C-alpha cells in the first residue's frame, strides 16, 4: 500500500470520531439527536422545542405527552432503541477509527524509519476493514431509525417536524 493511501486511511479514521462530541460522554450528538441519559433522547428540530423520547415509550414536546395508544408507544420505544443503537455504533466506529489512525501513524513512522515503507499497508489494512464493517452498521442503524421516525410521524402529526432523517441522508451513508 502506498504512503498516500495510508495517510488517507488515517484521515478517514480520525474523521469518524466526529460522530460524537470531543469528550465521548453520554451527551453525544448525532445531527438532530442527543442522548440525554440512559432513559431519554432529545430530538431537535428547526426553530422549535425538542421532542423527548423515553425508553418506556413516552414522547413529549414542551411537556405535552403525545402518545395515545399502544402502537404509538411501541414505535416510540423502537425510536429510542434505534437512536441509542446509532449512538453506540457511531461511538464504536469512532473509537475503531482512532485506533486505526494510531496504528497507521505508528506504522508510517516505524516502517519509514526502518526503510520498509511497503510494510505500512499490511499493518493498517485489517484495522481499516473493521471500520468499514462498523460504518455499515451505523448506516443500517440510520436506515432503521429513519423508517421508525417516518412511521411515528405518520401516526403523530406533531412529530412530523422532527422527522429530519431523509432518504438522501440514508442513501449517502450507504454510498
C-alpha positions as CSV (number, residue, x, y, z in Angstrom):
1,X,0.0,0.0,0.0
2,X,1.4,3.4,-0.9
3,X,2.1,6.0,1.8
4,X,-0.6,8.4,0.4
5,X,-3.3,5.7,0.7
6,X,-2.2,5.0,4.3
7,X,-2.4,8.7,5.1
8,X,-5.9,8.8,3.5
9,X,-7.0,5.9,5.7
10,X,-5.7,7.6,8.8
11,X,-7.5,10.8,7.9
12,X,-10.7,8.8,7.3
13,X,-10.3,7.0,10.6
14,X,-9.8,10.2,12.5
15,X,-12.8,11.9,10.9
16,X,-15.0,9.1,12.0
17,X,-14.6,10.3,15.6
18,X,-16.8,13.2,14.6
19,X,-19.9,11.1,15.3
20,X,-19.8,12.2,19.0
21,X,-18.6,15.2,20.9
22,X,-14.9,15.6,21.8
23,X,-15.4,14.1,25.3
24,X,-17.0,10.9,24.3
25,X,-19.6,11.3,27.1
26,X,-23.3,10.3,27.2
27,X,-24.3,13.7,25.7
28,X,-23.0,12.7,22.3
29,X,-25.0,14.4,19.5
30,X,-25.8,12.9,16.1
31,X,-27.1,15.7,13.8
32,X,-30.5,16.1,15.3
33,X,-30.4,13.6,18.2
34,X,-28.9,14.0,21.7
35,X,-28.9,11.0,24.1
36,X,-29.7,12.8,27.4
37,X,-29.2,9.8,29.7
38,X,-30.0,6.1,29.8
39,X,-33.7,6.8,29.6
40,X,-34.2,9.8,27.3
41,X,-33.3,11.1,23.9
42,X,-33.9,14.6,22.8
43,X,-34.9,15.0,19.1
44,X,-34.2,18.5,17.8
45,X,-36.0,20.4,15.0
46,X,-35.5,23.6,13.2
47,X,-36.9,26.6,15.2
48,X,-38.8,24.7,17.8
49,X,-38.7,22.9,21.1
50,X,-37.1,19.5,21.4
51,X,-39.1,16.3,21.5
52,X,-38.2,14.0,24.3
53,X,-38.4,10.2,23.7
54,X,-38.1,7.9,26.6
55,X,-37.1,4.3,26.8
56,X,-40.5,3.4,28.2
57,X,-42.3,4.8,25.1
58,X,-43.2,8.3,26.4
59,X,-42.9,11.0,23.8
60,X,-43.4,14.7,24.7
61,X,-43.0,18.1,23.2
62,X,-42.9,21.1,25.5
63,X,-44.0,18.8,28.4
64,X,-47.1,17.6,26.5
65,X,-47.4,13.8,26.1
66,X,-48.2,12.8,22.5
67,X,-48.7,9.1,23.0
68,X,-52.3,8.0,22.8
69,X,-52.2,4.2,22.0
70,X,-50.1,1.1,22.2
71,X,-48.9,1.3,18.6
72,X,-47.6,4.8,19.1
73,X,-45.9,3.7,22.4
74,X,-44.3,0.7,20.7
75,X,-42.9,3.0,17.9
76,X,-41.6,5.4,20.5
77,X,-39.8,2.6,22.3
78,X,-38.4,1.4,18.9
79,X,-37.3,5.0,18.1
80,X,-35.5,5.3,21.5
81,X,-33.8,1.9,20.9
82,X,-32.8,3.0,17.4
83,X,-31.3,6.3,18.5
84,X,-29.3,4.7,21.2
85,X,-28.1,2.0,18.9
86,X,-27.0,4.7,16.4
87,X,-25.1,6.5,19.2
88,X,-23.5,3.2,20.5
89,X,-22.4,2.1,17.0
90,X,-21.2,5.5,16.0
91,X,-19.1,5.7,19.1
92,X,-17.6,2.2,18.4
93,X,-16.8,3.3,14.8
94,X,-15.1,6.4,16.1
95,X,-13.1,4.5,18.5
96,X,-12.0,2.0,15.9
97,X,-11.2,4.9,13.6
98,X,-9.0,6.4,16.3
99,X,-7.3,3.1,16.9
100,X,-6.7,2.6,13.1
101,X,-5.3,6.1,12.9
102,X,-2.9,5.5,15.7
103,X,-1.8,2.2,14.0
104,X,-1.3,4.0,10.7
105,X,0.8,6.7,12.3
106,X,2.9,4.3,14.2
107,X,3.3,2.1,11.2
108,X,4.3,5.0,9.0
109,X,6.9,6.2,11.5
110,X,8.4,2.8,12.3
111,X,8.4,1.5,8.7
112,X,9.8,4.7,7.2
113,X,12.5,4.8,9.8
114,X,13.5,1.2,9.2
115,X,13.4,1.7,5.4
116,X,10.4,-0.6,4.9
117,X,7.6,1.6,3.5
118,X,6.0,-1.4,1.8
119,X,5.1,-2.8,5.2
120,X,2.9,0.1,6.1
121,X,-0.2,-1.2,4.4
122,X,0.0,-4.6,6.0
123,X,-0.1,-3.1,9.4
124,X,-3.2,-1.0,8.7
125,X,-5.4,-3.0,6.4
126,X,-7.0,-5.3,8.9
127,X,-8.0,-2.5,11.2
128,X,-9.3,-0.4,8.3
129,X,-11.5,-3.3,7.2
130,X,-13.1,-3.3,10.6
131,X,-14.0,0.4,10.3
132,X,-15.9,-0.4,7.1
133,X,-18.0,-3.1,8.8
134,X,-18.7,-0.8,11.7
135,X,-19.6,2.1,9.4
136,X,-22.1,-0.1,7.6
137,X,-23.7,-0.9,10.9
138,X,-24.1,2.8,11.6
139,X,-25.8,3.2,8.2
140,X,-28.1,0.3,8.9
141,X,-29.0,1.9,12.2
142,X,-29.7,5.2,10.4
143,X,-31.9,3.4,7.9
144,X,-33.9,1.7,10.7
145,X,-34.2,4.9,12.7
146,X,-35.5,6.8,9.6
147,X,-38.1,4.1,9.0
148,X,-39.2,4.3,12.6
149,X,-39.3,8.1,12.6
150,X,-41.4,8.1,9.4
151,X,-43.9,5.6,10.9
152,X,-44.1,7.7,14.1
153,X,-44.6,10.9,12.2
154,X,-47.4,9.3,10.2
155,X,-49.2,8.4,13.4
156,X,-48.4,11.6,15.3
157,X,-48.6,14.8,13.2
158,X,-46.9,16.8,16.0
159,X,-43.8,14.7,15.5
160,X,-43.5,15.4,11.7
161,X,-41.2,18.4,12.2
162,X,-38.8,16.0,14.0
163,X,-38.6,13.5,11.1
164,X,-35.4,15.0,9.7
165,X,-33.6,11.9,8.5
166,X,-34.4,11.8,4.8
167,X,-33.8,9.1,2.2
168,X,-31.0,11.2,0.7
169,X,-29.1,11.1,4.0
170,X,-29.6,7.3,4.4
171,X,-28.5,6.8,0.7
172,X,-25.4,8.9,1.2
173,X,-24.5,7.0,4.3
174,X,-24.6,3.7,2.3
175,X,-22.7,5.2,-0.7
